[in-house]
């Protein structure tokens, strides 16, 4: 049994995703090939819980996150991994200094950088 914050999960957004693509429960089951129409109906009604592999399959099929499927977020799009920049020590120090500034001063620094970039063109 999968629990989120102590509660059994239900796929609150599965029906929404399925219907928004014009799919019946039967058609979705056929396209997935790993579950039945009856199970999809039970998932949507909260009568049974999917295992992690089924959750991942639904998320991949609908190009969404498991968090959205279980109504843990309202963001329906997948959150892609952020590539980390390889920063030099000087760049890291600059960013650290920038983060220490109040927002109104960050705005000034951003403006100064924009002016410098324009001059270099």
Biopython code that builds the backbone (N, CA, C, O; Angstrom):
import numpy as np
from Bio.PDB.StructureBuilder import StructureBuilder

atoms = [
    (1, "UNK", "N", (0.845, -1.184, 0.000)),
    (1, "UNK", "CA", (0.000, 0.000, 0.000)),
    (1, "UNK", "C", (0.885, 1.239, 0.000)),
    (1, "UNK", "O", (1.815, 1.339, 0.800)),
    (2, "UNK", "N", (0.600, 2.181, -0.891)),
    (2, "UNK", "CA", (1.347, 3.430, -0.989)),
    (2, "UNK", "C", (0.603, 4.493, -0.197)),
    (2, "UNK", "O", (-0.608, 4.659, -0.342)),
    (3, "UNK", "N", (1.341, 5.210, 0.642)),
    (3, "UNK", "CA", (0.709, 6.266, 1.426)),
    (3, "UNK", "C", (1.435, 7.566, 1.198)),
    (3, "UNK", "O", (2.662, 7.591, 1.100)),
    (4, "UNK", "N", (0.678, 8.660, 1.111)),
    (4, "UNK", "CA", (1.234, 9.999, 0.993)),
    (4, "UNK", "C", (0.714, 10.775, 2.194)),
    (4, "UNK", "O", (-0.494, 10.933, 2.373)),
    (5, "UNK", "N", (1.638, 11.255, 3.010)),
    (5, "UNK", "CA", (1.293, 11.979, 4.233)),
    (5, "UNK", "C", (0.274, 11.202, 5.063)),
    (5, "UNK", "O", (-0.689, 11.769, 5.580)),
    (6, "UNK", "N", (0.505, 9.880, 5.181)),
    (6, "UNK", "CA", (-0.327, 9.041, 6.025)),
    (6, "UNK", "C", (-1.647, 8.603, 5.423)),
    (6, "UNK", "O", (-2.388, 7.853, 6.058)),
    (7, "UNK", "N", (-1.961, 9.048, 4.214)),
    (7, "UNK", "CA", (-3.229, 8.684, 3.596)),
    (7, "UNK", "C", (-2.987, 7.778, 2.400)),
    (7, "UNK", "O", (-1.977, 7.907, 1.709)),
    (8, "UNK", "N", (-3.914, 6.861, 2.157)),
    (8, "UNK", "CA", (-3.842, 6.026, 0.968)),
    (8, "UNK", "C", (-4.077, 6.926, -0.241)),
    (8, "UNK", "O", (-4.903, 7.837, -0.199)),
    (9, "UNK", "N", (-3.344, 6.661, -1.309)),
    (9, "UNK", "CA", (-3.458, 7.539, -2.469)),
    (9, "UNK", "C", (-4.572, 7.113, -3.403)),
    (9, "UNK", "O", (-4.909, 5.933, -3.500)),
    (10, "UNK", "N", (-5.128, 8.077, -4.076)),
    (10, "UNK", "CA", (-6.057, 7.825, -5.171)),
    (10, "UNK", "C", (-5.602, 8.681, -6.345)),
    (10, "UNK", "O", (-4.982, 9.729, -6.163)),
    (11, "UNK", "N", (-5.915, 8.226, -7.532)),
    (11, "UNK", "CA", (-5.501, 8.946, -8.735)),
    (11, "UNK", "C", (-6.577, 9.961, -9.101)),
    (11, "UNK", "O", (-7.359, 9.750, -10.028)),
    (12, "UNK", "N", (-6.602, 11.049, -8.370)),
    (12, "UNK", "CA", (-7.654, 12.043, -8.539)),
    (12, "UNK", "C", (-7.651, 12.681, -9.917)),
    (12, "UNK", "O", (-8.706, 13.081, -10.410)),
    (13, "UNK", "N", (-6.496, 12.785, -10.546)),
    (13, "UNK", "CA", (-6.438, 13.439, -11.849)),
    (13, "UNK", "C", (-6.385, 12.475, -13.026)),
    (13, "UNK", "O", (-6.321, 12.915, -14.174)),
    (14, "UNK", "N", (-6.411, 11.177, -12.769)),
    (14, "UNK", "CA", (-6.366, 10.211, -13.863)),
    (14, "UNK", "C", (-7.580, 10.375, -14.786)),
    (14, "UNK", "O", (-7.431, 10.395, -16.007)),
    (15, "UNK", "N", (-8.745, 10.487, -14.223)),
    (15, "UNK", "CA", (-9.959, 10.640, -15.031)),
    (15, "UNK", "C", (-9.886, 11.925, -15.860)),
    (15, "UNK", "O", (-10.233, 11.925, -17.041)),
    (16, "UNK", "N", (-9.439, 13.005, -15.247)),
    (16, "UNK", "CA", (-9.311, 14.274, -15.960)),
    (16, "UNK", "C", (-8.375, 14.127, -17.154)),
    (16, "UNK", "O", (-8.710, 14.548, -18.261)),
    (17, "UNK", "N", (-7.201, 13.528, -16.934)),
    (17, "UNK", "CA", (-6.227, 13.360, -18.014)),
    (17, "UNK", "C", (-6.780, 12.468, -19.118)),
    (17, "UNK", "O", (-6.635, 12.766, -20.304)),
    (18, "UNK", "N", (-7.412, 11.378, -18.719)),
    (18, "UNK", "CA", (-7.974, 10.438, -19.690)),
    (18, "UNK", "C", (-9.056, 11.104, -20.532)),
    (18, "UNK", "O", (-9.045, 11.006, -21.759)),
    (19, "UNK", "N", (-9.979, 11.773, -19.877)),
    (19, "UNK", "CA", (-11.086, 12.414, -20.599)),
    (19, "UNK", "C", (-10.616, 13.592, -21.448)),
    (19, "UNK", "O", (-11.172, 13.847, -22.516)),
    (20, "UNK", "N", (-9.584, 14.321, -20.973)),
    (20, "UNK", "CA", (-9.095, 15.457, -21.747)),
    (20, "UNK", "C", (-8.451, 15.009, -23.058)),
    (20, "UNK", "O", (-8.283, 15.813, -23.974)),
    (21, "UNK", "N", (-8.098, 13.756, -23.147)),
    (21, "UNK", "CA", (-7.546, 13.204, -24.389)),
    (21, "UNK", "C", (-8.565, 12.380, -25.157)),
    (21, "UNK", "O", (-8.235, 11.735, -26.152)),
    (22, "UNK", "N", (-9.809, 12.407, -24.688)),
    (22, "UNK", "CA", (-10.883, 11.715, -25.382)),
    (22, "UNK", "C", (-10.772, 10.205, -25.327)),
    (22, "UNK", "O", (-11.210, 9.515, -26.248)),
    (23, "UNK", "N", (-10.193, 9.686, -24.259)),
    (23, "UNK", "CA", (-10.006, 8.239, -24.138)),
    (23, "UNK", "C", (-11.036, 7.627, -23.191)),
    (23, "UNK", "O", (-11.346, 8.193, -22.143)),
    (24, "UNK", "N", (-11.552, 6.489, -23.568)),
    (24, "UNK", "CA", (-12.385, 5.718, -22.650)),
    (24, "UNK", "C", (-11.467, 4.924, -21.736)),
    (24, "UNK", "O", (-10.271, 4.804, -22.000)),
    (25, "UNK", "N", (-12.018, 4.390, -20.680)),
    (25, "UNK", "CA", (-11.222, 3.544, -19.790)),
    (25, "UNK", "C", (-10.700, 2.331, -20.558)),
    (25, "UNK", "O", (-9.556, 1.916, -20.377)),
    (26, "UNK", "N", (-11.545, 1.774, -21.411)),
    (26, "UNK", "CA", (-11.156, 0.605, -22.202)),
    (26, "UNK", "C", (-10.000, 0.937, -23.146)),
    (26, "UNK", "O", (-9.041, 0.172, -23.248)),
    (27, "UNK", "N", (-10.091, 2.077, -23.837)),
    (27, "UNK", "CA", (-9.050, 2.456, -24.789)),
    (27, "UNK", "C", (-7.729, 2.712, -24.066)),
    (27, "UNK", "O", (-6.671, 2.313, -24.553)),
    (28, "UNK", "N", (-7.781, 3.370, -22.917)),
    (28, "UNK", "CA", (-6.570, 3.608, -22.146)),
    (28, "UNK", "C", (-5.933, 2.282, -21.738)),
    (28, "UNK", "O", (-4.718, 2.117, -21.846)),
    (29, "UNK", "N", (-6.742, 1.346, -21.275)),
    (29, "UNK", "CA", (-6.220, 0.030, -20.887)),
    (29, "UNK", "C", (-5.554, -0.657, -22.075)),
    (29, "UNK", "O", (-4.493, -1.265, -21.932)),
    (30, "UNK", "N", (-6.177, -0.559, -23.242)),
    (30, "UNK", "CA", (-5.606, -1.174, -24.444)),
    (30, "UNK", "C", (-4.285, -0.514, -24.827)),
    (30, "UNK", "O", (-3.328, -1.203, -25.179)),
    (31, "UNK", "N", (-4.227, 0.807, -24.760)),
    (31, "UNK", "CA", (-3.007, 1.520, -25.129)),
    (31, "UNK", "C", (-1.857, 1.220, -24.167)),
    (31, "UNK", "O", (-0.702, 1.105, -24.579)),
    (32, "UNK", "N", (-2.185, 1.096, -22.893)),
    (32, "UNK", "CA", (-1.150, 0.786, -21.908)),
    (32, "UNK", "C", (-0.707, -0.667, -22.008)),
    (32, "UNK", "O", (0.482, -0.974, -21.925)),
    (33, "UNK", "N", (-1.676, -1.550, -22.186)),
    (33, "UNK", "CA", (-1.377, -2.974, -22.332)),
    (33, "UNK", "C", (-0.977, -3.688, -21.059)),
    (33, "UNK", "O", (-0.617, -4.864, -21.109)),
    (34, "UNK", "N", (-1.029, -3.018, -19.921)),
    (34, "UNK", "CA", (-0.604, -3.652, -18.665)),
    (34, "UNK", "C", (-1.681, -3.629, -17.585)),
    (34, "UNK", "O", (-1.430, -4.034, -16.450)),
    (35, "UNK", "N", (-2.861, -3.165, -17.927)),
    (35, "UNK", "CA", (-3.946, -3.116, -16.951)),
    (35, "UNK", "C", (-5.275, -3.302, -17.691)),
    (35, "UNK", "O", (-5.310, -3.400, -18.918)),
    (36, "UNK", "N", (-6.341, -3.349, -16.937)),
    (36, "UNK", "CA", (-7.666, -3.577, -17.530)),
    (36, "UNK", "C", (-8.554, -2.354, -17.346)),
    (36, "UNK", "O", (-8.257, -1.461, -16.552)),
    (37, "UNK", "N", (-9.643, -2.334, -18.092)),
    (37, "UNK", "CA", (-10.633, -1.261, -17.955)),
    (37, "UNK", "C", (-11.178, -1.246, -16.534)),
    (37, "UNK", "O", (-11.405, -0.180, -15.961)),
    (38, "UNK", "N", (-11.387, -2.432, -15.965)),
    (38, "UNK", "CA", (-11.929, -2.525, -14.605)),
    (38, "UNK", "C", (-10.962, -1.904, -13.594)),
    (38, "UNK", "O", (-11.379, -1.199, -12.675)),
    (39, "UNK", "N", (-9.669, -2.173, -13.775)),
    (39, "UNK", "CA", (-8.698, -1.582, -12.848)),
    (39, "UNK", "C", (-8.642, -0.070, -12.988)),
    (39, "UNK", "O", (-8.545, 0.641, -11.988)),
    (40, "UNK", "N", (-8.700, 0.426, -14.207)),
    (40, "UNK", "CA", (-8.699, 1.883, -14.401)),
    (40, "UNK", "C", (-9.906, 2.507, -13.719)),
    (40, "UNK", "O", (-9.787, 3.546, -13.069)),
    (41, "UNK", "N", (-11.057, 1.882, -13.862)),
    (41, "UNK", "CA", (-12.263, 2.376, -13.188)),
    (41, "UNK", "C", (-12.057, 2.382, -11.681)),
    (41, "UNK", "O", (-12.457, 3.328, -11.002)),
    (42, "UNK", "N", (-11.433, 1.330, -11.152)),
    (42, "UNK", "CA", (-11.194, 1.244, -9.702)),
    (42, "UNK", "C", (-10.143, 2.254, -9.234)),
    (42, "UNK", "O", (-10.262, 2.813, -8.144)),
    (43, "UNK", "N", (-9.109, 2.492, -10.063)),
    (43, "UNK", "CA", (-8.120, 3.519, -9.718)),
    (43, "UNK", "C", (-8.791, 4.881, -9.617)),
    (43, "UNK", "O", (-8.574, 5.624, -8.659)),
    (44, "UNK", "N", (-9.609, 5.200, -10.620)),
    (44, "UNK", "CA", (-10.273, 6.506, -10.637)),
    (44, "UNK", "C", (-11.239, 6.663, -9.473)),
    (44, "UNK", "O", (-11.412, 7.770, -8.964)),
    (45, "UNK", "N", (-11.867, 5.582, -9.044)),
    (45, "UNK", "CA", (-12.823, 5.636, -7.934)),
    (45, "UNK", "C", (-12.143, 5.529, -6.575)),
    (45, "UNK", "O", (-12.788, 5.696, -5.540)),
    (46, "UNK", "N", (-10.845, 5.253, -6.576)),
    (46, "UNK", "CA", (-10.133, 5.104, -5.310)),
    (46, "UNK", "C", (-10.406, 3.783, -4.628)),
    (46, "UNK", "O", (-10.178, 3.648, -3.426)),
    (47, "UNK", "N", (-10.892, 2.804, -5.376)),
    (47, "UNK", "CA", (-11.202, 1.501, -4.792)),
    (47, "UNK", "C", (-9.967, 0.611, -4.657)),
    (47, "UNK", "O", (-9.903, -0.239, -3.770)),
    (48, "UNK", "N", (-8.986, 0.812, -5.544)),
    (48, "UNK", "CA", (-7.724, 0.090, -5.443)),
    (48, "UNK", "C", (-6.587, 1.080, -5.677)),
    (48, "UNK", "O", (-6.786, 2.147, -6.258)),
    (49, "UNK", "N", (-5.400, 0.713, -5.218)),
    (49, "UNK", "CA", (-4.228, 1.567, -5.378)),
    (49, "UNK", "C", (-3.265, 0.955, -6.390)),
    (49, "UNK", "O", (-3.002, -0.247, -6.366)),
    (50, "UNK", "N", (-2.750, 1.790, -7.268)),
    (50, "UNK", "CA", (-1.748, 1.287, -8.207)),
    (50, "UNK", "C", (-0.396, 1.127, -7.512)),
    (50, "UNK", "O", (-0.110, 1.811, -6.530)),
    (51, "UNK", "N", (0.424, 0.224, -8.028)),
    (51, "UNK", "CA", (1.786, 0.147, -7.516)),
    (51, "UNK", "C", (2.606, 1.243, -8.185)),
    (51, "UNK", "O", (2.122, 1.943, -9.075)),
    (52, "UNK", "N", (3.855, 1.381, -7.745)),
    (52, "UNK", "CA", (4.682, 2.466, -8.265)),
    (52, "UNK", "C", (4.878, 2.345, -9.773)),
    (52, "UNK", "O", (4.854, 3.353, -10.479)),
    (53, "UNK", "N", (5.068, 1.138, -10.269)),
    (53, "UNK", "CA", (5.281, 0.951, -11.708)),
    (53, "UNK", "C", (4.071, 1.428, -12.514)),
    (53, "UNK", "O", (4.224, 2.019, -13.582)),
    (54, "UNK", "N", (2.875, 1.169, -11.999)),
    (54, "UNK", "CA", (1.659, 1.623, -12.695)),
    (54, "UNK", "C", (1.561, 3.139, -12.646)),
    (54, "UNK", "O", (1.192, 3.766, -13.639)),
    (55, "UNK", "N", (1.887, 3.736, -11.505)),
    (55, "UNK", "CA", (1.896, 5.192, -11.399)),
    (55, "UNK", "C", (2.847, 5.796, -12.433)),
    (55, "UNK", "O", (2.508, 6.760, -13.119)),
    (56, "UNK", "N", (4.041, 5.213, -12.530)),
    (56, "UNK", "CA", (5.036, 5.710, -13.474)),
    (56, "UNK", "C", (4.547, 5.546, -14.905)),
    (56, "UNK", "O", (4.783, 6.415, -15.744)),
    (57, "UNK", "N", (3.874, 4.449, -15.186)),
    (57, "UNK", "CA", (3.360, 4.225, -16.533)),
    (57, "UNK", "C", (2.285, 5.266, -16.891)),
    (57, "UNK", "O", (2.279, 5.796, -18.002)),
    (58, "UNK", "N", (1.395, 5.549, -15.964)),
    (58, "UNK", "CA", (0.385, 6.591, -16.206)),
    (58, "UNK", "C", (1.064, 7.947, -16.423)),
    (58, "UNK", "O", (0.726, 8.674, -17.358)),
    (59, "UNK", "N", (2.019, 8.279, -15.555)),
    (59, "UNK", "CA", (2.712, 9.571, -15.659)),
    (59, "UNK", "C", (3.429, 9.694, -17.006)),
    (59, "UNK", "O", (3.366, 10.740, -17.652)),
    (60, "UNK", "N", (4.102, 8.635, -17.424)),
    (60, "UNK", "CA", (4.806, 8.669, -18.710)),
    (60, "UNK", "C", (3.818, 8.771, -19.876)),
    (60, "UNK", "O", (4.044, 9.529, -20.819)),
    (61, "UNK", "N", (2.745, 8.021, -19.811)),
    (61, "UNK", "CA", (1.754, 8.028, -20.895)),
    (61, "UNK", "C", (1.153, 9.416, -21.082)),
    (61, "UNK", "O", (1.012, 9.895, -22.207)),
    (62, "UNK", "N", (0.799, 10.058, -19.969)),
    (62, "UNK", "CA", (0.157, 11.373, -20.038)),
    (62, "UNK", "C", (1.163, 12.530, -19.990)),
    (62, "UNK", "O", (0.771, 13.697, -19.979)),
    (63, "UNK", "N", (2.446, 12.205, -19.962)),
    (63, "UNK", "CA", (3.512, 13.210, -19.909)),
    (63, "UNK", "C", (3.277, 14.179, -18.757)),
    (63, "UNK", "O", (3.268, 15.397, -18.934)),
    (64, "UNK", "N", (3.089, 13.608, -17.581)),
    (64, "UNK", "CA", (2.839, 14.390, -16.378)),
    (64, "UNK", "C", (3.662, 13.810, -15.234)),
    (64, "UNK", "O", (4.473, 12.907, -15.440)),
    (65, "UNK", "N", (3.456, 14.322, -14.052)),
    (65, "UNK", "CA", (4.179, 13.805, -12.888)),
    (65, "UNK", "C", (3.256, 12.945, -12.031)),
    (65, "UNK", "O", (2.032, 13.060, -12.090)),
    (66, "UNK", "N", (3.870, 12.092, -11.247)),
    (66, "UNK", "CA", (3.088, 11.299, -10.293)),
    (66, "UNK", "C", (2.414, 12.231, -9.297)),
    (66, "UNK", "O", (1.283, 11.981, -8.880)),
    (67, "UNK", "N", (3.094, 13.295, -8.915)),
    (67, "UNK", "CA", (2.492, 14.273, -7.995)),
    (67, "UNK", "C", (1.173, 14.815, -8.534)),
    (67, "UNK", "O", (0.218, 14.985, -7.776)),
    (68, "UNK", "N", (1.113, 15.088, -9.841)),
    (68, "UNK", "CA", (-0.138, 15.589, -10.407)),
    (68, "UNK", "C", (-1.199, 14.489, -10.409)),
    (68, "UNK", "O", (-2.363, 14.751, -10.107)),
    (69, "UNK", "N", (-0.809, 13.275, -10.744)),
    (69, "UNK", "CA", (-1.770, 12.170, -10.760)),
    (69, "UNK", "C", (-2.464, 11.995, -9.419)),
    (69, "UNK", "O", (-3.664, 11.727, -9.368)),
    (70, "UNK", "N", (-1.717, 12.146, -8.336)),
    (70, "UNK", "CA", (-2.289, 11.923, -7.006)),
    (70, "UNK", "C", (-2.757, 13.221, -6.350)),
    (70, "UNK", "O", (-3.038, 13.263, -5.153)),
    (71, "UNK", "N", (-2.834, 14.288, -7.169)),
    (71, "UNK", "CA", (-3.342, 15.580, -6.715)),
    (71, "UNK", "C", (-2.472, 16.194, -5.618)),
    (71, "UNK", "O", (-2.967, 16.870, -4.717)),
    (72, "UNK", "N", (-1.174, 15.945, -5.715)),
    (72, "UNK", "CA", (-0.238, 16.530, -4.749)),
    (72, "UNK", "C", (0.251, 17.897, -5.237)),
    (72, "UNK", "O", (0.837, 18.664, -4.472)),
    (73, "UNK", "N", (0.002, 18.197, -6.529)),
    (73, "UNK", "CA", (0.335, 19.493, -7.107)),
    (73, "UNK", "C", (-0.691, 19.809, -8.183)),
    (73, "UNK", "O", (-1.338, 18.915, -8.727)),
    (74, "UNK", "N", (-0.827, 21.092, -8.482)),
    (74, "UNK", "CA", (-1.721, 21.503, -9.567)),
    (74, "UNK", "C", (-0.969, 21.671, -10.881)),
    (74, "UNK", "O", (-1.572, 21.989, -11.906)),
    (75, "UNK", "N", (0.345, 21.460, -10.855)),
    (75, "UNK", "CA", (1.160, 21.594, -12.055)),
    (75, "UNK", "C", (1.100, 20.287, -12.824)),
    (75, "UNK", "O", (1.577, 19.258, -12.345)),
    (76, "UNK", "N", (0.517, 20.323, -14.015)),
    (76, "UNK", "CA", (0.304, 19.077, -14.751)),
    (76, "UNK", "C", (1.483, 18.686, -15.632)),
    (76, "UNK", "O", (1.552, 17.549, -16.099)),
    (77, "UNK", "N", (2.404, 19.602, -15.864)),
    (77, "UNK", "CA", (3.540, 19.274, -16.719)),
    (77, "UNK", "C", (4.674, 18.687, -15.891)),
    (77, "UNK", "O", (4.829, 18.990, -14.708)),
    (78, "UNK", "N", (5.461, 17.839, -16.547)),
    (78, "UNK", "CA", (6.617, 17.257, -15.870)),
    (78, "UNK", "C", (7.624, 18.344, -15.559)),
    (78, "UNK", "O", (7.794, 19.290, -16.328)),
    (79, "UNK", "N", (8.275, 18.202, -14.451)),
    (79, "UNK", "CA", (9.347, 19.115, -14.104)),
    (79, "UNK", "C", (10.637, 18.450, -14.563)),
    (79, "UNK", "O", (11.034, 17.404, -14.050)),
    (80, "UNK", "N", (11.269, 19.069, -15.522)),
    (80, "UNK", "CA", (12.488, 18.503, -16.086)),
    (80, "UNK", "C", (13.670, 18.750, -15.158)),
    (80, "UNK", "O", (13.689, 19.714, -14.393)),
    (81, "UNK", "N", (14.639, 17.873, -15.240)),
    (81, "UNK", "CA", (15.849, 18.049, -14.454)),
    (81, "UNK", "C", (16.590, 19.287, -14.941)),
    (81, "UNK", "O", (16.660, 19.563, -16.139)),
    (82, "UNK", "N", (17.130, 20.011, -14.000)),
    (82, "UNK", "CA", (17.874, 21.221, -14.322)),
    (82, "UNK", "C", (19.344, 20.853, -14.476)),
    (82, "UNK", "O", (19.950, 20.238, -13.598)),
    (83, "UNK", "N", (19.886, 21.243, -15.597)),
    (83, "UNK", "CA", (21.312, 21.010, -15.826)),
    (83, "UNK", "C", (22.101, 21.948, -14.933)),
    (83, "UNK", "O", (21.777, 23.132, -14.835)),
    (84, "UNK", "N", (23.116, 21.441, -14.291)),
    (84, "UNK", "CA", (23.963, 22.256, -13.442)),
    (84, "UNK", "C", (25.054, 22.890, -14.283)),
    (84, "UNK", "O", (25.661, 22.234, -15.129)),
    (85, "UNK", "N", (25.293, 24.139, -14.050)),
    (85, "UNK", "CA", (26.369, 24.830, -14.742)),
    (85, "UNK", "C", (27.692, 24.521, -14.055)),
    (85, "UNK", "O", (27.756, 24.392, -12.833)),
    (86, "UNK", "N", (28.718, 24.406, -14.836)),
    (86, "UNK", "CA", (30.059, 24.277, -14.278)),
    (86, "UNK", "C", (30.580, 25.697, -14.076)),
    (86, "UNK", "O", (31.008, 26.348, -15.029)),
    (87, "UNK", "N", (30.543, 26.171, -12.843)),
    (87, "UNK", "CA", (30.939, 27.537, -12.527)),
    (87, "UNK", "C", (32.390, 27.584, -12.077)),
    (87, "UNK", "O", (32.897, 26.663, -11.437)),
    (88, "UNK", "N", (33.033, 28.674, -12.427)),
    (88, "UNK", "CA", (34.371, 28.915, -11.894)),
    (88, "UNK", "C", (34.219, 29.416, -10.465)),
    (88, "UNK", "O", (33.125, 29.781, -10.034)),
    (89, "UNK", "N", (35.316, 29.428, -9.748)),
    (89, "UNK", "CA", (35.279, 29.927, -8.369)),
    (89, "UNK", "C", (34.864, 31.392, -8.342)),
    (89, "UNK", "O", (34.127, 31.812, -7.450)),
    (90, "UNK", "N", (35.335, 32.175, -9.318)),
    (90, "UNK", "CA", (34.969, 33.594, -9.386)),
    (90, "UNK", "C", (33.465, 33.752, -9.618)),
    (90, "UNK", "O", (32.827, 34.619, -9.021)),
    (91, "UNK", "N", (32.904, 32.907, -10.492)),
    (91, "UNK", "CA", (31.459, 32.975, -10.759)),
    (91, "UNK", "C", (30.660, 32.582, -9.522)),
    (91, "UNK", "O", (29.644, 33.206, -9.215)),
    (92, "UNK", "N", (31.111, 31.560, -8.816)),
    (92, "UNK", "CA", (30.427, 31.149, -7.584)),
    (92, "UNK", "C", (30.442, 32.276, -6.554)),
    (92, "UNK", "O", (29.431, 32.536, -5.902)),
    (93, "UNK", "N", (31.597, 32.950, -6.406)),
    (93, "UNK", "CA", (31.699, 34.066, -5.459)),
    (93, "UNK", "C", (30.775, 35.204, -5.856)),
    (93, "UNK", "O", (30.135, 35.819, -5.002)),
    (94, "UNK", "N", (30.704, 35.489, -7.173)),
    (94, "UNK", "CA", (29.823, 36.549, -7.660)),
    (94, "UNK", "C", (28.370, 36.228, -7.342)),
    (94, "UNK", "O", (27.623, 37.086, -6.871)),
    (95, "UNK", "N", (27.978, 35.002, -7.599)),
    (95, "UNK", "CA", (26.589, 34.589, -7.327)),
    (95, "UNK", "C", (26.305, 34.651, -5.829)),
    (95, "UNK", "O", (25.231, 35.096, -5.425)),
    (96, "UNK", "N", (27.249, 34.215, -5.003)),
    (96, "UNK", "CA", (27.067, 34.298, -3.551)),
    (96, "UNK", "C", (26.855, 35.744, -3.110)),
    (96, "UNK", "O", (25.973, 36.033, -2.301)),
    (97, "UNK", "N", (27.673, 36.649, -3.651)),
    (97, "UNK", "CA", (27.530, 38.071, -3.316)),
    (97, "UNK", "C", (26.180, 38.606, -3.783)),
    (97, "UNK", "O", (25.520, 39.361, -3.070)),
    (98, "UNK", "N", (25.779, 38.204, -4.991)),
    (98, "UNK", "CA", (24.498, 38.649, -5.544)),
    (98, "UNK", "C", (23.337, 38.178, -4.669)),
    (98, "UNK", "O", (22.396, 38.934, -4.425)),
    (99, "UNK", "N", (23.399, 36.948, -4.204)),
    (99, "UNK", "CA", (22.329, 36.399, -3.361)),
    (99, "UNK", "C", (22.215, 37.104, -2.019)),
    (99, "UNK", "O", (21.144, 37.121, -1.414)),
    (100, "UNK", "N", (23.305, 37.681, -1.556)),
    (100, "UNK", "CA", (23.288, 38.393, -0.275)),
    (100, "UNK", "C", (22.621, 39.765, -0.379)),
    (100, "UNK", "O", (22.228, 40.345, 0.633)),
    (101, "UNK", "N", (22.496, 40.279, -1.597)),
    (101, "UNK", "CA", (21.900, 41.601, -1.795)),
    (101, "UNK", "C", (20.383, 41.555, -1.667)),
    (101, "UNK", "O", (19.757, 40.547, -1.995)),
    (102, "UNK", "N", (19.790, 42.659, -1.185)),
    (102, "UNK", "CA", (18.331, 42.761, -1.198)),
    (102, "UNK", "C", (17.842, 42.810, -2.652)),
    (102, "UNK", "O", (18.593, 43.214, -3.539)),
    (103, "UNK", "N", (16.603, 42.406, -2.901)),
    (103, "UNK", "CA", (16.078, 42.355, -4.270)),
    (103, "UNK", "C", (16.234, 43.656, -5.059)),
    (103, "UNK", "O", (16.520, 43.624, -6.256)),
    (104, "UNK", "N", (16.048, 44.796, -4.397)),
    (104, "UNK", "CA", (16.133, 46.063, -5.135)),
    (104, "UNK", "C", (17.559, 46.322, -5.648)),
    (104, "UNK", "O", (17.739, 46.967, -6.680)),
    (105, "UNK", "N", (18.558, 45.824, -4.935)),
    (105, "UNK", "CA", (19.942, 45.979, -5.400)),
    (105, "UNK", "C", (20.285, 44.949, -6.481)),
    (105, "UNK", "O", (21.108, 45.209, -7.358)),
    (106, "UNK", "N", (19.646, 43.782, -6.407)),
    (106, "UNK", "CA", (19.854, 42.796, -7.477)),
    (106, "UNK", "C", (19.367, 43.365, -8.802)),
    (106, "UNK", "O", (19.974, 43.145, -9.850)),
    (107, "UNK", "N", (18.280, 44.090, -8.739)),
    (107, "UNK", "CA", (17.719, 44.719, -9.930)),
    (107, "UNK", "C", (18.725, 45.702, -10.526)),
    (107, "UNK", "O", (18.883, 45.770, -11.745)),
    (108, "UNK", "N", (19.403, 46.460, -9.670)),
    (108, "UNK", "CA", (20.410, 47.424, -10.121)),
    (108, "UNK", "C", (21.571, 46.687, -10.789)),
    (108, "UNK", "O", (22.025, 47.087, -11.861)),
    (109, "UNK", "N", (22.053, 45.611, -10.160)),
    (109, "UNK", "CA", (23.156, 44.833, -10.731)),
    (109, "UNK", "C", (22.743, 44.262, -12.084)),
    (109, "UNK", "O", (23.531, 44.280, -13.030)),
    (110, "UNK", "N", (21.529, 43.763, -12.183)),
    (110, "UNK", "CA", (21.036, 43.217, -13.454)),
    (110, "UNK", "C", (21.028, 44.304, -14.528)),
    (110, "UNK", "O", (21.420, 44.059, -15.668)),
    (111, "UNK", "N", (20.585, 45.490, -14.164)),
    (111, "UNK", "CA", (20.591, 46.602, -15.111)),
    (111, "UNK", "C", (21.993, 46.972, -15.556)),
    (111, "UNK", "O", (22.225, 47.248, -16.733)),
    (112, "UNK", "N", (22.925, 46.976, -14.620)),
    (112, "UNK", "CA", (24.315, 47.289, -14.959)),
    (112, "UNK", "C", (24.898, 46.242, -15.907)),
    (112, "UNK", "O", (25.618, 46.581, -16.845)),
    (113, "UNK", "N", (24.592, 44.996, -15.664)),
    (113, "UNK", "CA", (25.077, 43.929, -16.552)),
    (113, "UNK", "C", (24.501, 44.084, -17.954)),
    (113, "UNK", "O", (25.199, 43.877, -18.947)),
    (114, "UNK", "N", (23.238, 44.445, -18.029)),
    (114, "UNK", "CA", (22.598, 44.643, -19.337)),
    (114, "UNK", "C", (23.283, 45.776, -20.118)),
    (114, "UNK", "O", (23.526, 45.652, -21.318)),
    (115, "UNK", "N", (23.587, 46.876, -19.424)),
    (115, "UNK", "CA", (24.283, 48.002, -20.057)),
    (115, "UNK", "C", (25.652, 47.558, -20.531)),
    (115, "UNK", "O", (26.040, 47.882, -21.653)),
    (116, "UNK", "N", (26.391, 46.832, -19.722)),
    (116, "UNK", "CA", (27.716, 46.356, -20.128)),
    (116, "UNK", "C", (27.637, 45.425, -21.339)),
    (116, "UNK", "O", (28.469, 45.505, -22.243)),
    (117, "UNK", "N", (26.647, 44.555, -21.355)),
    (117, "UNK", "CA", (26.484, 43.631, -22.490)),
    (117, "UNK", "C", (26.212, 44.414, -23.781)),
    (117, "UNK", "O", (26.747, 44.082, -24.839)),
    (118, "UNK", "N", (25.384, 45.449, -23.684)),
    (118, "UNK", "CA", (25.077, 46.269, -24.865)),
    (118, "UNK", "C", (26.326, 46.984, -25.377)),
    (118, "UNK", "O", (26.531, 47.094, -26.585)),
    (119, "UNK", "N", (27.148, 47.461, -24.469)),
    (119, "UNK", "CA", (28.382, 48.160, -24.870)),
    (119, "UNK", "C", (29.366, 47.233, -25.559)),
    (119, "UNK", "O", (30.131, 47.665, -26.420)),
    (120, "UNK", "N", (29.349, 45.948, -25.180)),
    (120, "UNK", "CA", (30.268, 44.980, -25.747)),
    (120, "UNK", "C", (29.823, 44.464, -27.113)),
    (120, "UNK", "O", (30.592, 43.784, -27.792)),
    (121, "UNK", "N", (28.618, 44.770, -27.516)),
    (121, "UNK", "CA", (28.123, 44.280, -28.816)),
    (121, "UNK", "C", (28.716, 45.031, -29.969)),
    (121, "UNK", "O", (28.401, 44.739, -31.123)),
]
sb = StructureBuilder()
sb.init_structure("model")
sb.init_model(0)
sb.init_chain("A")
sb.init_seg("    ")
for serial, (resi, resn, name, xyz) in enumerate(atoms, 1):
    if name == "N":
        sb.init_residue(resn, " ", resi, " ")
    sb.init_atom(name, np.array(xyz, "f"), 0.0, 1.0, " ", f" {name:<3s}", serial, name[0])
structure = sb.get_structure()
